[in-house]
């Protein structure tokens, strides 16, 4: 018998199958590599640069109110929602709108708060917040697009002082206004977990660590501990934030979500950890990361000063006080003698569909690679412009193509490109594929979507299931705005699912924090890390017994 005659042939991988179906990469001559541009220059460009709690956003919003028309664009849905609540309380609901990938509230109002990707390219006044996000590898192009192509009469750029080089690249003649913190920060060193004062926030860097920390605090402050982390639905975060603001929670355990638009009346902020897993490795926090979080201490109007330190008395955490203390002093030199924590001097760009000159879905992937190659060469002479990562687009394209291939359905190029812009993370790709197949007419996938939309499935859900349902509801809200009513997906049904998921998260979170076994070895009851079920001693003992068997 010939060797290998009866061996099963190796099945090509998904990426190999896609490549086999696709034409060769488009020649560079068939692509458009261009910068966003504007026909009318702004009358004024002003940059408000400074740390958190310095009043730069407050002053910019005052200008927006005075001009009476314009856009406030932020990196996060929660920041847009907060600005919307603040302005609507002052001006009235009818004069302020909210537009994000997942929601539309009075979108034709004279003042609209939105995420950066949803900001229009023309208007009276643009307040572009957290301008340093232009450097973000996966989302930075939204900021660069507005800075280079936004046709507004007035442009206000808000950000950290580190973004000074970026602002000067984009607008060499911009007026720069520097802001200082209104509530100074004091280093308080080590603070024990016993006896923490009201208004204290403690920070760790994983979901399990924060829940475990909240459990430890709950033993000292029963029923008066708030909890915040990134996987928590926005409505659940609002419940926890309100508990802290209103004094129903004395202390709060949070991840670094605290540094992204969560404004708490926090007097003392303590780091329970000074390392984090960044998706590749566990590493020390960067000084700018520490400074961004620490800056949340001492909110102006609530406290005269902020206090920053590290938390002790938790067996599984060992924060480095020197790392935190040193990070409170900016050490990187910037133009004009200013100091910051890093240099932000570049903006990202990505292609539009019109840049790719394609007619078929199968042409998209080679065209994206060709555009990236051409853009890298085209902008190599201008050091402040960089190409945004196309990997998120390719991941979404793969999810859509796989779903269409398995269901033997097709979608128009414009629909596939729209689905590729969905505001989702890696764990939402399966649902994106389901939506693509349903949009193309696959009835079984519509049945799957109907089950996902049913709030009844949450009746017995645990914490992680409820968090996942909230993420799915967010994707469904986005889909309902793009394709109203298709596959039975409506804003009302998606919002009902999101609301129930958020309520379930709060309920299950309270149960986990109240659980006396959290952070305890299930064999002997000794204290252990919240992500471990056994202490080191019991783990080693079980391994020894297993080895003897």
C-alpha positions as CSV (number, residue, x, y, z in Angstrom):
1,X,0.0,0.0,0.0
2,X,1.4,3.4,-0.9
3,X,2.1,5.5,2.1
4,X,-0.7,8.0,2.9
5,X,-3.2,6.6,0.4
6,X,-5.9,6.2,3.0
7,X,-5.0,9.2,5.1
8,X,-7.7,11.9,5.3
9,X,-6.8,15.0,3.3
10,X,-6.2,18.0,5.6
11,X,-9.1,20.5,5.4
12,X,-8.0,24.1,4.5
13,X,-8.2,26.6,7.2
14,X,-10.8,29.4,7.1
15,X,-8.2,32.0,6.0
16,X,-6.9,29.6,3.3
17,X,-10.4,29.1,2.0
18,X,-11.0,32.9,1.8
19,X,-7.7,33.4,0.0
20,X,-8.5,30.7,-2.5
21,X,-11.8,32.5,-3.3
22,X,-10.4,35.9,-3.7
23,X,-8.8,37.7,-6.6
24,X,-5.2,38.9,-6.4
25,X,-4.4,42.1,-4.6
26,X,-5.5,45.2,-6.5
27,X,-2.7,47.3,-8.0
28,X,-1.9,50.5,-6.1
29,X,-3.0,52.5,-9.1
30,X,-6.6,51.4,-8.6
31,X,-6.7,52.6,-5.0
32,X,-7.3,56.0,-3.6
33,X,-5.0,57.1,-0.8
34,X,-6.1,60.5,0.4
35,X,-6.4,62.7,3.5
36,X,-9.7,64.0,4.8
37,X,-9.9,67.6,3.7
38,X,-12.1,70.6,4.3
39,X,-13.4,73.3,2.0
40,X,-13.8,76.0,4.6
41,X,-11.3,76.6,7.4
42,X,-12.6,77.3,10.9
43,X,-12.7,80.8,12.3
44,X,-11.2,79.7,15.6
45,X,-9.3,76.6,16.8
46,X,-8.7,76.5,20.5
47,X,-7.1,73.6,22.5
48,X,-7.8,73.1,26.2
49,X,-5.0,70.9,27.5
50,X,-4.5,69.7,31.0
51,X,-5.0,66.9,33.5
52,X,-8.3,65.5,34.8
53,X,-10.2,67.7,37.2
54,X,-8.9,70.9,35.7
55,X,-12.1,72.4,34.2
56,X,-11.1,72.1,30.6
57,X,-14.3,70.3,29.6
58,X,-16.5,72.6,31.8
59,X,-15.2,75.7,30.0
60,X,-15.6,74.1,26.5
61,X,-19.2,73.1,27.2
62,X,-19.9,76.7,28.4
63,X,-18.7,77.9,25.0
64,X,-20.9,75.3,23.3
65,X,-23.9,76.5,25.3
66,X,-23.2,80.2,24.5
67,X,-22.9,79.5,20.7
68,X,-26.2,77.5,20.9
69,X,-25.4,75.0,18.2
70,X,-22.8,72.3,17.8
71,X,-21.4,68.9,18.6
72,X,-19.8,67.4,21.7
73,X,-17.8,64.3,20.6
74,X,-16.4,61.8,23.1
75,X,-14.6,58.5,22.9
76,X,-17.1,56.6,25.0
77,X,-20.9,56.2,25.1
78,X,-20.9,56.8,28.8
79,X,-19.1,60.2,28.4
80,X,-21.6,61.2,25.7
81,X,-24.5,60.2,28.0
82,X,-23.0,62.2,30.9
83,X,-22.6,65.3,28.8
84,X,-26.1,64.9,27.5
85,X,-27.6,64.6,31.0
86,X,-25.6,67.7,32.1
87,X,-26.6,69.9,29.2
88,X,-30.2,68.7,29.1
89,X,-30.6,69.6,32.8
90,X,-29.5,73.1,32.0
91,X,-31.0,73.8,28.6
92,X,-34.0,71.4,28.5
93,X,-34.5,68.0,26.8
94,X,-35.7,69.6,23.5
95,X,-32.5,71.5,22.9
96,X,-30.0,68.6,23.5
97,X,-29.7,65.3,21.6
98,X,-27.7,62.1,22.0
99,X,-26.3,60.0,19.1
100,X,-24.1,56.9,19.6
101,X,-23.8,53.7,17.7
102,X,-26.6,52.2,19.9
103,X,-29.0,55.1,20.5
104,X,-30.7,58.1,19.0
105,X,-32.3,60.7,21.3
106,X,-33.5,63.9,19.6
107,X,-30.8,63.7,17.0
108,X,-32.0,67.0,15.3
109,X,-31.5,69.1,18.4
110,X,-29.3,72.2,18.1
111,X,-26.7,70.6,20.4
112,X,-25.9,66.9,20.1
113,X,-23.6,64.8,22.3
114,X,-22.2,61.8,20.5
115,X,-19.3,59.4,20.2
116,X,-16.5,60.5,17.9
117,X,-17.4,58.0,15.1
118,X,-20.9,59.4,14.9
119,X,-19.9,63.1,14.7
120,X,-20.9,64.8,11.5
121,X,-18.3,66.5,9.4
122,X,-19.9,70.0,9.5
123,X,-21.6,72.3,11.9
124,X,-21.3,75.4,14.0
125,X,-19.1,74.3,16.9
126,X,-17.2,71.1,17.5
127,X,-16.0,70.1,21.0
128,X,-13.7,67.1,20.4
129,X,-12.9,65.5,23.7
130,X,-9.9,63.3,24.6
131,X,-8.1,64.3,21.5
132,X,-5.2,62.0,22.4
133,X,-7.4,59.1,21.2
134,X,-6.3,60.1,17.6
135,X,-3.3,57.9,18.3
136,X,-5.4,54.8,19.2
137,X,-4.5,52.0,16.8
138,X,-8.1,50.8,16.3
139,X,-10.2,53.9,16.7
140,X,-7.9,56.9,16.2
141,X,-9.1,57.7,12.6
142,X,-12.4,59.1,14.0
143,X,-10.5,61.9,15.7
144,X,-8.1,62.4,12.8
145,X,-11.0,62.6,10.4
146,X,-12.7,65.4,12.4
147,X,-9.4,67.3,12.9
148,X,-8.5,67.2,9.2
149,X,-11.9,67.2,7.5
150,X,-14.4,68.7,10.0
151,X,-16.0,71.9,8.6
152,X,-17.0,73.8,11.7
153,X,-16.9,77.5,12.4
154,X,-15.4,76.9,15.9
155,X,-13.3,73.9,16.9
156,X,-12.3,73.1,20.5
157,X,-9.9,70.3,21.2
158,X,-9.8,68.9,24.7
159,X,-7.1,66.5,26.0
160,X,-4.1,65.8,28.1
161,X,-1.1,68.1,27.9
162,X,0.7,65.1,26.2
163,X,-1.4,65.8,23.1
164,X,0.3,69.2,22.5
165,X,2.5,67.9,19.6
166,X,-0.5,66.3,18.0
167,X,-2.5,69.5,18.2
168,X,0.4,71.5,16.7
169,X,0.7,69.1,13.8
170,X,-3.0,69.3,13.0
171,X,-3.5,73.0,13.6
172,X,-0.1,74.9,13.7
173,X,-1.9,78.2,14.5
174,X,-4.3,76.9,17.2
175,X,-4.6,78.9,20.4
176,X,-3.4,76.7,23.2
177,X,-4.9,77.1,26.7
178,X,-3.3,75.1,29.5
179,X,-5.3,74.1,32.6
180,X,-4.1,73.1,36.0
181,X,-5.8,70.8,38.5
182,X,-8.3,72.6,40.7
183,X,-7.9,70.1,43.6
184,X,-4.2,69.2,44.2
185,X,-3.1,65.6,44.7
186,X,-1.3,64.5,47.9
187,X,0.6,61.3,48.3
188,X,-0.5,59.4,51.4
189,X,1.6,56.3,51.2
190,X,0.2,53.0,52.5
191,X,-3.3,52.7,53.9
192,X,-4.7,49.5,55.5
193,X,-7.9,48.0,54.4
194,X,-9.3,48.3,57.9
195,X,-10.7,51.8,58.7
196,X,-11.0,53.2,55.2
197,X,-12.8,56.5,55.2
198,X,-16.1,57.3,53.3
199,X,-15.4,58.3,49.7
200,X,-12.5,56.0,49.2
201,X,-12.0,54.1,45.9
202,X,-9.7,51.1,45.6
203,X,-8.4,50.0,42.2
204,X,-7.4,46.6,40.9
205,X,-7.0,45.4,37.3
206,X,-9.2,42.4,36.6
207,X,-12.9,41.7,37.0
208,X,-12.2,38.8,39.5
209,X,-9.8,40.9,41.5
210,X,-12.3,43.8,41.8
211,X,-15.1,41.5,42.8
212,X,-12.9,39.8,45.3
213,X,-11.7,43.2,46.7
214,X,-15.3,44.3,47.0
215,X,-16.0,41.1,48.9
216,X,-13.2,41.9,51.3
217,X,-14.5,45.5,51.8
218,X,-18.0,44.2,52.3
219,X,-17.0,42.4,55.4
220,X,-15.9,45.8,56.8
221,X,-18.7,47.9,55.3
222,X,-21.7,45.5,54.9
223,X,-24.0,46.5,52.1
224,X,-22.1,49.8,51.5
225,X,-19.6,48.8,48.7
226,X,-20.0,49.9,45.1
227,X,-18.3,48.0,42.3
228,X,-17.2,49.1,38.8
229,X,-15.5,47.1,36.0
230,X,-15.3,47.2,32.2
231,X,-17.6,44.2,31.4
232,X,-20.4,45.8,33.4
233,X,-23.3,47.2,31.4
234,X,-23.6,51.0,31.4
235,X,-26.9,51.0,33.2
236,X,-25.4,48.8,35.9
237,X,-22.4,51.2,36.2
238,X,-24.9,54.1,36.6
239,X,-26.6,52.3,39.5
240,X,-23.2,51.7,41.3
241,X,-22.1,55.3,40.6
242,X,-25.3,56.7,42.0
243,X,-25.0,54.6,45.1
244,X,-21.6,56.1,45.7
245,X,-22.5,59.6,44.9
246,X,-25.6,59.5,47.1
247,X,-23.7,58.0,50.1
248,X,-25.5,54.6,50.0
249,X,-22.1,53.1,49.3
250,X,-19.2,54.3,51.5
251,X,-16.4,52.8,49.4
252,X,-15.9,51.6,45.8
253,X,-13.8,48.9,44.2
254,X,-13.1,49.6,40.5
255,X,-10.9,48.6,37.6
256,X,-9.2,51.2,35.3
257,X,-12.6,51.8,33.8
258,X,-12.4,54.6,36.4
259,X,-10.0,56.5,34.2
260,X,-12.4,56.5,31.2
261,X,-15.2,58.9,31.9
262,X,-16.4,57.8,35.3
263,X,-16.6,60.9,37.5
264,X,-17.0,60.0,41.2
265,X,-16.8,62.3,44.2
266,X,-13.7,60.4,45.3
267,X,-11.5,61.9,48.1
268,X,-9.0,59.1,48.4
269,X,-7.9,56.6,45.7
270,X,-5.8,53.6,46.6
271,X,-4.1,51.1,44.2
272,X,-4.6,47.5,45.4
273,X,-2.5,46.4,42.4
274,X,0.2,48.1,40.3
275,X,0.4,45.4,37.6
276,X,-2.1,44.4,34.9
277,X,-2.5,41.9,32.1
278,X,-2.6,43.8,28.8
279,X,-3.7,40.9,26.6
280,X,-0.1,39.7,26.0
281,X,1.7,39.8,29.4
282,X,1.4,40.9,33.0
283,X,3.3,44.1,33.3
284,X,3.8,47.1,35.6
285,X,1.5,50.0,35.0
286,X,2.8,52.8,32.9
287,X,3.2,56.2,34.6
288,X,0.5,57.8,32.4
289,X,-1.9,55.0,33.2
290,X,-1.4,55.6,36.9
291,X,-1.7,59.3,36.5
292,X,-5.0,59.0,34.6
293,X,-6.6,56.9,37.3
294,X,-5.1,58.8,40.2
295,X,-6.4,62.0,38.8
296,X,-9.9,60.9,39.7
297,X,-9.2,61.6,43.4
298,X,-10.3,65.0,44.8
299,X,-13.1,66.0,42.5
300,X,-13.5,69.8,42.4
301,X,-16.6,71.0,44.2
302,X,-16.6,68.0,46.5
303,X,-13.1,68.0,48.1
304,X,-10.4,70.6,48.5
305,X,-7.6,68.0,47.8
306,X,-7.2,64.5,46.5
307,X,-5.3,61.7,48.3
308,X,-3.5,58.9,46.5
309,X,-1.8,55.9,47.9
310,X,-1.6,52.1,47.9
311,X,-3.8,49.6,49.8
312,X,-2.3,47.1,52.3
313,X,-3.8,44.3,54.3
314,X,-5.0,42.2,51.3
315,X,-3.0,38.9,51.2
316,X,-3.1,38.4,47.4
317,X,-2.1,41.9,46.4
318,X,1.3,43.5,46.7
319,X,1.2,47.0,45.1
320,X,4.5,48.9,44.6
321,X,4.2,52.3,46.4
322,X,7.2,53.7,44.7
323,X,5.7,53.1,41.3
324,X,2.6,55.1,42.2
325,X,4.4,57.9,44.0
326,X,6.9,58.5,41.2
327,X,4.0,58.6,38.6
328,X,2.4,61.5,40.3
329,X,5.1,63.8,39.0
330,X,5.2,64.3,35.2
331,X,8.7,63.7,33.8
332,X,8.5,63.7,30.0
333,X,9.5,67.0,28.4
334,X,7.1,68.6,25.9
335,X,7.3,71.6,23.6
336,X,7.4,75.0,25.4
337,X,8.9,73.6,28.6
338,X,5.7,71.7,29.6
339,X,5.9,68.3,31.1
340,X,3.7,65.2,30.8
341,X,3.8,61.4,31.0
342,X,4.3,60.6,27.3
343,X,4.3,62.2,23.9
344,X,1.2,62.0,21.7
345,X,2.2,63.2,18.3
346,X,0.4,61.1,15.7
347,X,-3.0,60.6,14.3
348,X,-4.4,57.4,12.7
349,X,-6.2,57.0,9.4
350,X,-8.2,54.2,7.8
351,X,-9.9,53.8,4.4
352,X,-13.4,54.5,3.4
353,X,-15.2,52.2,1.0
354,X,-14.9,54.7,-1.8
355,X,-11.1,54.6,-1.4
356,X,-10.9,50.9,-2.3
357,X,-12.5,50.9,-5.8
358,X,-14.1,47.5,-5.3
359,X,-17.4,46.1,-6.7
360,X,-17.6,42.6,-5.0
361,X,-17.3,41.5,-1.4
362,X,-14.5,39.1,-2.2
363,X,-12.4,42.0,-3.4
364,X,-12.5,43.7,0.0
365,X,-9.7,41.8,1.9
366,X,-7.0,42.2,-0.8
367,X,-8.0,45.8,-1.4
368,X,-7.7,46.5,2.4
369,X,-4.2,45.0,2.4
370,X,-3.2,46.9,-0.7
371,X,-4.6,50.2,0.7
372,X,-2.6,49.7,3.9
373,X,0.6,49.0,2.0
374,X,0.1,52.0,-0.3
375,X,-0.9,54.3,2.7
376,X,2.2,53.3,4.6
377,X,4.3,54.4,1.7
378,X,2.3,57.5,0.9
379,X,2.4,58.9,4.4
380,X,5.9,57.9,5.3
381,X,7.1,61.4,4.5
382,X,4.7,62.9,7.0
383,X,5.6,61.4,10.4
384,X,2.6,62.5,12.3
385,X,0.1,60.4,10.3
386,X,-0.1,56.6,10.7
387,X,-2.2,53.9,9.4
388,X,-4.9,52.5,11.7
389,X,-4.9,48.7,12.2
390,X,-7.2,47.0,9.7
391,X,-7.3,43.8,11.7
392,X,-10.7,44.6,13.4
393,X,-12.2,45.2,10.0
394,X,-10.8,41.9,8.7
395,X,-12.1,40.0,11.8
396,X,-15.6,41.4,11.2
397,X,-15.3,40.6,7.4
398,X,-14.4,37.0,8.2
399,X,-17.3,36.6,10.6
400,X,-19.8,38.0,8.0
401,X,-18.3,35.9,5.1
402,X,-18.3,32.7,7.1
403,X,-21.9,33.2,8.1
404,X,-23.0,33.9,4.5
405,X,-20.9,31.0,3.2
406,X,-22.5,28.5,5.6
407,X,-26.0,29.8,4.9
408,X,-25.4,30.0,1.2
409,X,-26.6,33.6,1.1
410,X,-25.3,36.8,-0.3
411,X,-25.3,40.4,0.7
412,X,-24.6,43.6,-1.2
413,X,-21.1,45.1,-0.8
414,X,-22.6,48.2,1.0
415,X,-24.3,46.0,3.6
416,X,-21.1,44.0,4.2
417,X,-19.1,47.2,4.7
418,X,-21.8,48.6,7.1
419,X,-21.6,45.4,9.2
420,X,-17.8,45.7,9.2
421,X,-18.2,49.1,11.0
422,X,-20.2,47.6,13.9
423,X,-19.0,48.8,17.3
424,X,-18.2,45.3,18.7
425,X,-15.3,43.5,20.3
426,X,-14.0,40.0,19.5
427,X,-16.7,38.3,21.6
428,X,-19.4,39.8,19.5
429,X,-18.3,38.3,16.2
430,X,-20.5,35.3,16.4
431,X,-23.6,37.4,16.8
432,X,-22.5,39.7,14.0
433,X,-22.4,36.6,11.7
434,X,-25.8,35.6,12.8
435,X,-27.2,39.1,12.0
436,X,-25.5,39.0,8.6
437,X,-27.1,35.7,7.7
438,X,-30.5,36.9,8.9
439,X,-30.2,40.1,7.0
440,X,-29.5,38.0,3.9
441,X,-32.8,36.1,4.5
442,X,-31.7,33.0,6.5
443,X,-34.8,32.1,8.5
444,X,-33.1,29.7,11.0
445,X,-30.8,32.6,12.1
446,X,-33.9,34.8,12.6
447,X,-35.1,32.1,15.1
448,X,-31.7,32.3,16.9
449,X,-32.1,36.1,17.1
450,X,-35.6,35.8,18.5
451,X,-34.2,33.6,21.3
452,X,-31.4,36.1,22.0
453,X,-33.9,38.9,22.2
454,X,-36.1,37.1,24.8
455,X,-35.5,38.7,28.2
456,X,-37.0,35.6,29.8
457,X,-33.7,33.7,29.2
458,X,-32.2,35.9,31.9
459,X,-34.6,34.7,34.7
460,X,-32.0,32.2,36.0
461,X,-28.8,33.8,34.5
462,X,-25.6,34.2,36.5
463,X,-23.4,37.2,36.5
464,X,-21.3,36.4,33.4
465,X,-24.4,35.3,31.4
466,X,-26.1,38.6,32.3
467,X,-23.0,40.6,31.2
468,X,-22.9,38.7,27.9
469,X,-26.6,39.4,27.3
470,X,-26.0,43.1,27.9
471,X,-23.2,43.1,25.3
472,X,-25.5,41.3,22.8
473,X,-28.2,43.8,23.5
474,X,-25.8,46.6,22.6
475,X,-25.0,45.0,19.3
476,X,-28.7,44.5,18.6
477,X,-29.4,48.1,19.3
478,X,-26.8,49.1,16.8
479,X,-28.3,46.7,14.2
480,X,-31.8,48.0,14.8
481,X,-30.6,51.5,14.0
482,X,-29.1,50.3,10.7
483,X,-31.9,48.0,9.7
484,X,-35.1,48.8,11.6
485,X,-37.3,45.8,12.2
486,X,-35.2,43.4,10.1
487,X,-35.2,39.9,11.6
488,X,-37.5,41.1,14.3
489,X,-34.8,43.3,15.8
490,X,-36.2,46.7,17.1
491,X,-34.8,49.3,19.4
492,X,-37.6,48.6,21.9
493,X,-36.8,44.8,22.1
494,X,-33.0,45.4,22.3
495,X,-33.5,48.1,25.0
496,X,-35.8,45.7,27.0
497,X,-33.1,43.0,26.9
498,X,-30.4,45.5,27.9
499,X,-32.4,46.8,30.8
500,X,-33.2,43.4,32.2
501,X,-29.5,42.3,31.7
502,X,-28.3,45.4,33.6
503,X,-30.7,44.8,36.5
504,X,-29.7,41.1,36.6
505,X,-26.0,42.1,36.7
506,X,-26.6,44.4,39.7
507,X,-28.5,41.6,41.5
508,X,-25.9,38.9,40.8
509,X,-23.1,41.2,41.7
510,X,-24.6,41.9,45.1
511,X,-24.9,38.2,45.7
512,X,-21.2,37.6,44.7
513,X,-20.0,40.4,46.9
514,X,-22.1,39.1,49.9
515,X,-20.8,35.6,49.4
516,X,-18.6,34.8,52.5
517,X,-16.7,32.2,50.6
518,X,-15.3,34.6,48.0
519,X,-11.5,34.8,48.4
520,X,-11.6,31.6,50.6
521,X,-10.1,28.2,49.9
522,X,-12.9,25.8,49.2
523,X,-11.0,23.0,51.0
524,X,-9.7,24.6,54.2
525,X,-11.3,28.1,54.3
526,X,-8.0,30.0,54.3
527,X,-7.8,33.3,52.5
528,X,-6.7,33.1,48.9
529,X,-6.8,35.1,45.7
530,X,-10.3,35.6,44.4
531,X,-9.5,34.0,41.0
532,X,-8.3,30.8,42.8
533,X,-10.5,28.1,44.3
534,X,-7.7,26.6,46.5
535,X,-5.0,28.1,48.6
536,X,-1.4,27.2,47.6
537,X,-1.1,24.7,50.5
538,X,-4.2,22.7,49.5
539,X,-3.3,23.0,45.8
540,X,0.1,21.5,46.4
541,X,-1.3,18.8,48.7
542,X,-3.8,17.7,46.1
543,X,-1.1,17.6,43.5
544,X,1.1,15.5,45.8
545,X,-1.8,13.0,46.5
546,X,-2.5,12.8,42.8
547,X,1.1,12.0,42.1
548,X,1.2,9.2,44.6
549,X,-1.8,7.6,43.0
